[in-house]
């Protein structure tokens, strides 16, 4: 992930992660200039776990009252102090092995609590609910009904998991504040899900004189052709017997070309 963050040459204020496989905080996964908070799965269980990286120049605190760690939903929440109004940010994971209805039974009470706070809300998550099927699947429709009832809008509109046989929109950012600048996803293969992002006008406690340039990649046919040509002509020999080192060397070179 650090290689990917370096490649985009931009410091996101907050980074949410799901399926961390962590049962507790581990300093091995720290990233410079960020504070890592985790809500891991119970000891002995594989998979799952959620976490959030918050940039160190943010004034924030964990909201443990909103953390959930059950078989059908996992969440972690932080609240960012902001002069105008505080911002609540949650990271949510719904294990696909459990029903959507069971998830909603955990999810709705969290929304009820947050709504009483009357603050800006962002929910970053892997919901494993394909919003592209909203017109054909009752479970998806029920999920969207909950969002609309609670004035939450999904701001990711393209598939976030793509295989040879399917395209699904199962990761999203939900918010009650549409005063954001931009949202989208990164076409990069660092996991089987595409990373999603948004850029908001609310950047508390940041140096306003700093500016960040965001670059948009042009996927016109000529650029794709050049990329394929460079990849094909590159030397992909990796001089390491260590699989982790070999992968990092490969990914670093691939991202430089990309």
N, C-alpha and C positions, 0 to 999 in steps of 0.2 A: 504493500500500500504506500509506503514511503517513496518508493521509486515512482509510482504513479503520481503522487502529489508533487514531487519534484519536476516531473515531466510537464505538468500543466502550469508551472511557474505562478501559482496563486495560492494564497493562504486562506482557506475557508475558516470562518469563525467557529463553526461547530461541525463535527463529523459524527454521524450516527452509524453504528454497525450492529448487524444482527447475526445470529448463528456464530457467536464468538467461540463457542465450545469451552468457555471459561467457567469455572465454578466459583472463582474469586478473583480479586485484582491480582495482576502479575506485572511487575515492572518491566518485564521483557518486552511488553507490547506498548510501552510508552513511546510517544512521539515528541520530539523537541518542541518547546513552546506551547504544549497542550497539557491539560490535566485530564486524565482518563478516569471515568467512573463506570463501574460495571454492576450489573445485576445478573449473576450467573445462575445456571441450573444447579439443582441439588447435586451434591457429591455422588459420583458413581453413574450419573446419567450422561449419555453421549449427546452431542449436538446442542443446539439452542444457545441461549444466553444472549443478552443485549448489552450494549455499551455506548458511551458517548464521550467524545473528545471535545473539550471546551478550551478555546484559546486563553492563554494565561492572563491576558489583559482584560478579560471580562470579569465582572463582579457577579458571581452566581452562587447558588446553593442547591443541594440535592433536595428534592421534594419526595421524601420516603413514603409519605402517605399515599402517593399515587403509584408506587411500584407494585407490580403484580408478578407473581412467579408461580403459575399453575400449569397444569398439563395442556390447557387450551389457549393460554395467553401469557406472554412475558413482556414486561415494560420497564423502562427507567425514565425518570423525569428530573429535569433541572429547571430552575427558575432564574432568569437573568434580570438583574436590577437595571432598570432603565428610567431616566428622569421623567419621561412622558407616561409610560405605563409598563409594568413588568411584562416580560415575555416568558411564557411557559413552553418548554420544548420537551416532547416525549419521543422515545424510540420504542417501537412496538414490533413484536413478532408473533405471528399466529402459526403454530405447527400445523402442517397440512393434514396430519393424521387425525385431527379432531374436527368436529363439525363447526360450521359457521355459526349456527345457533348457540352453541356452547361458548364460542368466542364472544358473541354479542352480549351474552349474559354477564361477561366480565367487563366488556368494553363500555357498555352504556352507563353503568354506575360511575366509571371514571369520568366520562363526559359530563355527567350531572354535577360532579364535584367541581370540575374545571369551569363549567358555565357560570357557577355562582361567583367565581373569582372575577369575572368580567375583565379578562386580560387577553392579550394577543396569544394565540395558540398555534403551534406547529407540531404536527404528529408525523414523524418520519417512520416509515415502516415497511416490512415485508409481510403483507397481509395474506398472501397466498389466496387472494380472491381476485379472479380475473375480471376486471371492469369492462373488458371488451365484450363480455357475455351478459351485460346488464339487461338486454331485451329478451334473452332466451333462458336465463337461469334465475330461479326464484331466490336462491341464497344470495346471489349477487345483488338482486333487486332489493332484498331486505337490508343488506349492508348499505346500499346507496340511500335507502329511505332513512336509515339512522343518521347518515351524514347530513342529509338535507334538513332533517328535523332539528339537528344541532348546529345548523348554519356553517357546516364544514364543506369546503370545496376541494376536490382533488386537483392538483395542478400539474400532474404528469399525465400526458395523453398518448404516449407511444409505448409499444411493447418493451418491457424491461427484462424479459427472459425469452431468448430466441434459440430454438433448436432446429434440427433439420426437418422436424415434423410439425412444429408449433410455434406460435408467437402469443405470449400472454402478458397482460399488464397487471402484475401482481404486487409490484412495489410502488409506493406513492408517498406524496407529501400532502397532508390534509391541513387546511388552515381556515381560520375565521377572518383572516385579514388578506385581502387581495391587493394590497398596496405593495406588491413586490415588483422587482425590476424584470427578472427573467427566471425561467425554469427550464429544465431539460434533462438530458441524460448524456453520459459519455460512452462512445462506442469503443470500449476497451475491454479486453478479455482478461481481467484480473480475477474474475469468478464467473459462475454460471449465470449471474444476474448482472445487468448493466448498472453502474453507479448512477444515481439520480442526484440532482442538485437544485437549489434555488438561490437567487440573490435578492435580498430584501433591503429596503431603504432603512430599516431599523438596525443600526450598528452601534449600540451603546458603548461608551467608554473607549472608543477607538479614536486614534489621531485623525482628525478630519482633513489634515493636510496631506495625508497619504492617499495615493490613488492606485488603483489596481486595473491593469489592462486585461480584458478577457478576449481571447482569440477564438474565432469561429472557424472550424475546418470546412473547406470547400470540397464537397464530394462529387464534383463534376467528373465526367468520364475520363478526361485527359489526366486529371490528378490521380484517379484510381489506377489508370494504366501505368503511370510513372511509378507509383508505389509498388505495384506488382513487379515491375521491371527491376527496381532497386532490390526488393526482397529476393528475387530470383537470382540476381547477380552477386549477392552478398555471401561471404564465407561464414557458414553457420557452425563451423567446427568449434567445439567447446572442450578446452583442455582442463577438465576436472572430472574426477570420479565421484565427487560428492554431488548427489542429485540436487540438493538445495542450492549449492554454489552454481552448479550448471544452469539451473533455472533462472537464478538472479542475473547471471551473465547474459543468457538468452533474452530475458525480458528487457534488460537495460538496453541491449542493442536494438531490439525490436521497437522499443518506444522512441529511441533516437531517430530511427527511420520514419516512424509513424508521425 
